Amino acid sequence: MRTRVLLFCVIILAFCLWLLLHRETQIKGGSLEVLATLTNQQSVSQPAQSPIPKNSQVANTPMALNVLPTKTSSQPTPDARSQQALAPWYTPIEFYGKVIDENSNPVAGASVHFRWATQTEDIAATTSITESDADGLFSLQGKHGRSLDVSVSKDGYYNSRKDKTGFLYALGSDIYSPSMINPVVFHLRKKGKGESLIVTDFPVGMGQIAQLHHDGTPVEVDLLKDDQVPAGNGQLKLEFLRDITNINKQPFDWKLQLSLLGGGLIPTDEEFAYQAPASGYQSSIVIDMAATNQNWLGEVRSKYYIQLSDGKYGRIDFYLLPRNGVFTIHSAINPSGSRNLEPQ
């Protein structure tokens, strides 16, 4: 009986030992299958690499990575954009000029004021003063900026308003190119002995309007009294014709006749019209502006020497807006009979 019990225990023990060994085998087999699966997936996802020589530096590193080159942006950085925007304000400035009088003679000792445009608000750092030399020459160098303003003056002289005074060095289509052998010319006119002139403006008063009739009806103005007067009582007669078939059409046909009753006119483009000619006056001047004229004008600014019926000399500045016939007259007449029209 004891022998049977002992045999039964041995059999149970052997069975338990078999179960334990069989379970470990399954675990190891499953782990190997999982490991094999992972290994196969890695082999498929990564391309085969060629063997690395033993003497290569890469062979001594844990892993070799393929690094793609960084793409450089073509857009400028904020700092670069700021420098680009400020660059024109630091353009080198060089300037050469010459001052002459009404007879083209050099003017020495003329005061020349420079002012250039930069990013600074310090006036002392953007202005300079010099004088023309014995040959009327002057210059400026060693400054920086986008543009330069130049003004020339001298006691005892008139300044010309026709001279160019502003010069661009950057950011513009009309960039100034300095030249020592071809300086910019500035004109001054020496003041003479002025006369006591009768100066008038027509119409008189702020906001007043003078207007010509479009049908040619004459308008007469007394230049000495600065007033519109009845026919036969003025010195200057104006007759204006304008095609009003289509009032909004432009260009249009128009004509103006200026007449000095008993006297005459001479057109002039002189800036300083201070000496009236002794002869050559016309009793009437006609401006005939056809719509087909390639040089058609929609505004007239003209200047004339005049001689009145009593022999007195003067000048008028005439302005006309043909669209509506509005006009103005500025006159200066010497009552002494002298041809000198320079003001005191």
C-alpha positions, 0 to 999 in steps of 0.5 A, a space after each residue: 500500500 505504501 509502495 503505491 502511494 509513493 509511486 503515485 506521488 512520483 508520477 504527480 511530481 513528474 507531470 508537474 515538472 513536465 508542465 513547467 518545462 513545456 510552458 517556458 518553451 512556449 514563452 521562449 518560442 513566442 519571444 523569438 517569433 516576435 523578435 523575428 517579426 520586428 527584425 524583418 519589419 526593420 529590414 524592409 523599412 530601411 534600405 540595405 547599407 553598404 559595409 563601412 570600412 573599419 578605418 572609416 571615422 563613421 564606423 566608430 560612431 553609433 549611427 550614421 544619419 543622412 542630413 538634408 541641406 538647409 534651404 536658405 530663404 531668399 527673403 531679406 531679414 528685417 535688418 537687411 530691409 531696414 538697411 536697404 530702406 535707409 541706404 538712399 539717405 546715405 548717398 554721397 553728395 557732391 555739387 558744383 555751381 557758378 553764379 553769373 549776372 545779367 551780362 553773364 559775368 561771374 559774381 564773387 562773394 555770393 552767399 550760397 546756402 546748402 541743405 540736404 535731406 537725411 534721416 537726422 533732424 539736426 539742422 546743423 548737421 544738414 546745412 552749410 553756407 559758403 561763398 562764390 569765389 572770384 570766378 563765381 564758382 562754389 562747391 560742396 563735397 563730403 556730405 550724404 543724403 537723398 537730395 540737396 537744395 541750393 539757394 544763392 543770394 547777394 545784397 544789391 542783386 535780384 534772385 532768379 526764380 527760373 533757376 533750378 534749386 533742388 537736386 536728387 541724388 537717389 530715389 528719383 528719375 532725375 538724378 543729378 550728376 555732378 560735374 566740375 567742368 560743367 557746373 550748375 549756373 545760378 543767375 543774379 541781376 544787379 539792382 539799379 536805380 528804381 522808379 516810383 511806378 504806378 502798380 495796379 492789380 485787376 480785379 481789386 479785392 480778395 475773391 473778386 473775379 473779372 470775366 470776358 464775354 465768349 461772344 467777343 464783346 469788348 471789355 476795357 480796363 483803365 490801367 491807371 485807375 485799376 477799373 473796368 470802364 465804358 468803351 473808349 475810356 480805357 487803355 487796354 481793350 480785350 475781345 474774347 471768342 470761345 466756341 460753346 457748341 459743346 461747353 464740356 468739350 476740350 480742346 475747343 476753338 478760342 481767340 483773344 485780341 489785346 489792344 492798346 488804344 492809341 499805343 502798343 504792346 511788345 510780348 516779352 519773356 524776360 524775368 526782369 522786364 525792367 527796361 522798356 524798348 524804345 520802339 517796335 510796339 504793335 497796336 494789337 496782338 491776337 492769340 488764335 487757338 484752334 482746337 486742332 492746334 498741337 500746342 493748344 493751351 487751356 491757360 495763358 500767362 503772358 507778359 508785355 511791354 506797353 506804351 500808352 497813348 501819351 507816351 508813358 511806358 509800362 508792363 503788364 502781366 496777363 492771365 486768362 482761363 479760356 474755359 470760362 473767360 476769367 482773367 487778371 491783370 498786373 500792371 506797372 507804369 512809369 508816370 515820368 515817361 522814362 523807360 525804366 520800369 525797375 521798382 524802388 
